[in-house]
């Protein structure tokens, strides 16, 4: 993660009076996963590539 993004996360957490962990957890919980289509059978085996 870039320093700019880390600082943005810190600032957002401070403005919302919460922790960075809570902000990240809320973001992850808000992600929509499609019920059909390209699903990974084992999500732990998924590798993110840029």
N, C-alpha and C positions, 0 to 999 in steps of 0.2 A: 504494500500500500504506500502510495506517495505521502510525503510529509504534508503536502497541501490537503490531501483527503483526510489524513489523520487529524490535522488541526480543525478541519471543517466538522468532523465527527465530534471532537472535543467541545467545540463551540456549541454545536446543536444540543449535545447532552447538557451542557451548562445552562443554556437558555431554557430547556425543558425541565431543568432541575431533576435530572435522572442520571444514571450511569451509562457509560458507553456500551457496556454489556447489555443493558436493557434496551437501548436503541437498536443494537444489532439483533437481539432476539425478536423484537417487534417486527423488524424488517423481514427476517427469515420467516416468521409466522404469517406475514402478509403475502408471501409469494404464492402465486396460483400455480398449481401443478395440474396439468390436463389429465382427465380420467382415461382418455384413449389417445392413441397416436404413438409418438416416439417416446416410449417409457423405457427407462433403464431397469432391467430386472433386478440388479443389485446396485442400489445407489452408492454403496461404499466403494464400488469399483470404478465409478465415474471419475475421469481425470479432466480437469479444466485445461484447455489449451487456448492460448491467445493467437 
